[in-house]
């Protein structure tokens, strides 16, 4: 249904495509369309509604490293859109050509950042709000940059491109990239050394886990 609607938007223009045309193309009635979607723009952003619910459930499941969990959640979003790159590219073009959709896209991106921000503040007690906002903004921006490479080009973009950007984000905040954590036995840890850039609340959280 979403794919059929996006194809119509891409061919005829978002504003020029009517709900009746979408309903006919998908074999549904007008009333059924409005029961499932509030309007034409909701079709464009239907995947995001599903993804945000999925990410909230993923984060609420509990994770030993909240910083890494945010990065893993970001990768879930990338996997979703890279699974059907041609559909994602058509959607991107429709959004780029429609000012109202571009505005809603900005709001949608903010919803992801807010979800990650609230999660970090909840999981890292005492975390400076600026650290939470800064990290989530950097992770979201990194994801969007890599995703735009996929959407604007005709070739696949590997997950490793996003992973590299996320690893860099973790290093910048001193919370450690995957594979860079201390592997010494817990009972032999005597002194803990952390990067100066690591938020104090994260230092406290890690020290608390090691006791």
C-alpha positions in Angstrom: 0.0 0.0 0.0 2.7 2.4 0.9 4.8 1.5 -2.1 1.9 2.0 -4.4 1.1 5.4 -3.0 4.7 6.5 -3.2 4.8 5.3 -6.9 1.8 7.6 -7.6 3.4 10.5 -5.8 6.7 10.0 -7.7 4.9 9.8 -11.1 2.2 12.5 -10.6 3.4 14.7 -7.8 2.3 14.6 -4.2 -0.2 17.5 -4.4 -1.6 16.3 -7.7 -2.3 12.8 -6.4 -5.7 12.3 -4.8 -6.8 9.9 -2.0 -9.2 8.4 -4.5 -6.3 7.6 -6.8 -4.4 5.9 -4.0 -7.4 3.9 -2.9 -8.0 2.7 -6.5 -4.4 1.7 -6.9 -4.3 -0.3 -3.7 -7.8 -1.8 -4.1 -9.3 -0.2 -1.0 -12.2 2.2 -0.4 -11.7 5.8 0.5 -13.1 5.2 4.0 -10.6 2.3 4.6 -7.8 4.6 3.6 -8.7 7.2 6.1 -9.1 4.5 8.8 -5.6 3.4 8.3 -4.0 6.8 7.5 -5.0 10.2 8.6 -4.0 11.7 5.3 -1.7 11.5 2.3 1.4 12.6 4.3 0.8 9.9 6.8 1.4 7.3 4.0 4.8 8.8 3.4 5.8 8.6 7.1 4.0 5.3 7.9 7.3 3.5 8.3 8.6 6.0 10.8 5.6 5.4 13.1 6.3 1.7 13.1 10.0 2.2 13.6 9.7 4.6 16.5 7.4 2.0 18.3 9.9 -0.7 17.5 12.9 1.3 18.8 11.0 2.2 22.0 10.4 -1.5 22.7 14.0 -2.3 21.8 15.4 0.3 24.3 12.9 -0.7 27.0 14.1 -4.3 26.8 17.1 -3.4 28.9 20.8 -3.2 27.8 24.1 -3.2 29.8 25.5 -0.3 27.8 23.0 2.4 27.1 25.3 4.3 24.8 25.8 1.3 22.7 22.1 0.5 22.8 21.4 3.9 21.2 23.8 3.1 18.4 22.2 -0.3 17.9 18.8 1.3 17.7 20.1 3.7 15.0 21.4 0.7 13.0 17.9 -0.8 13.1 16.6 2.2 11.3 19.3 2.1 8.7 18.7 -1.6 8.1 15.0 -1.0 7.6 15.5 1.6 4.8 18.5 -0.1 3.2 16.4 -3.3 2.8 14.4 -1.6 0.1 16.7 1.1 -1.3 14.7 1.9 -4.4 11.5 2.5 -2.5 13.5 4.6 0.0 14.9 6.6 -2.8 11.5 7.3 -4.4 10.2 8.4 -1.0 13.2 10.7 -0.5 12.6 12.4 -3.9 8.9 12.9 -3.1 9.8 14.5 0.3 12.5 16.7 -1.2 10.0 18.1 -3.8 7.3 18.9 -1.3 7.9 21.7 1.3 5.2 20.5 3.7 6.8 17.0 3.7 10.2 18.4 4.3 8.9 20.2 7.4 7.3 17.1 8.7 10.6 15.2 8.1 12.4 17.6 10.4 9.8 16.9 13.1 10.2 13.2 12.6 14.0 13.3 12.9 13.5 15.2 16.2 11.3 12.4 17.5 14.1 9.9 17.1 16.6 12.2 18.9 14.1 12.8 21.7 13.5 9.1 22.1 17.3 8.5 22.4 17.8 11.5 24.7 15.1 10.4 27.1 16.4 6.9 27.2 20.0 8.0 28.0 18.8 10.3 30.8 16.8 7.5 32.3 19.6 4.9 32.1 22.5 7.1 33.2 21.4 8.9 36.4 22.8 12.3 36.8 23.8 12.6 33.2 24.3 16.2 32.1 21.5 17.1 29.7 24.0 18.6 27.3 25.8 15.3 27.1 22.6 13.4 26.4 21.5 15.9 23.7 25.0 16.2 22.2 25.4 12.4 21.9 22.0 11.7 20.5 22.3 14.7 18.0 25.7 13.3 16.8 24.4 9.8 16.4 21.3 10.9 14.6 23.3 13.2 12.3 25.8 10.4 11.5 22.9 8.1 10.6 21.2 10.7 8.4 24.5 11.5 6.6 25.1 7.8 5.8 21.5 7.2 4.8 21.5 10.2 2.5 24.5 8.6 0.7 22.2 5.6 0.0 19.3 7.7 -1.0 21.1 10.1 -3.3 23.3 7.5 -5.0 22.5 4.4 -7.1 24.7 2.0 -5.1 24.4 0.2 -1.9 26.0 1.7 1.2 27.4 -0.9 3.6 26.5 -1.0 7.3 30.2 -0.7 8.0 30.0 3.0 6.9 27.4 3.7 9.6 29.3 1.6 12.1 32.4 3.6 11.6 30.6 6.8 12.2 28.9 5.5 15.3 32.3 4.2 16.7 33.7 7.7 16.2 30.7 9.2 18.0 31.4 6.9 21.0 35.1 7.8 21.0 34.3 11.5 20.9 32.2 11.2 24.1 34.7 8.9 25.7 32.3 6.0 26.1 34.3 3.5 24.1 33.7 2.0 20.7 32.8 -1.7 20.3 35.9 -3.8 20.7 37.8 -1.1 22.7 36.5 -2.1 26.2 38.7 -3.4 29.0 38.9 -7.2 28.7 40.7 -7.8 32.0 39.0 -10.0 34.6 36.7 -8.1 36.8 38.3 -9.3 40.0 41.7 -8.0 38.9 40.5 -4.4 38.3 42.3 -2.2 40.8 42.4 1.2 39.1 40.0 2.6 36.5 41.1 5.1 33.9 38.5 6.9 31.8 38.9 9.5 29.0 38.5 13.1 30.1 35.7 13.5 27.5 33.6 10.8 29.2 30.5 12.4 31.0 30.9 12.2 34.8 27.5 10.4 35.1 28.8 7.6 32.8 32.0 7.3 34.9 29.8 6.9 38.0 27.6 4.3 36.2 30.6 2.2 35.1 32.2 2.4 38.5 29.0 1.3 40.1 28.8 -1.7 37.8 32.4 -2.8 38.7 31.8 -2.8 42.4 
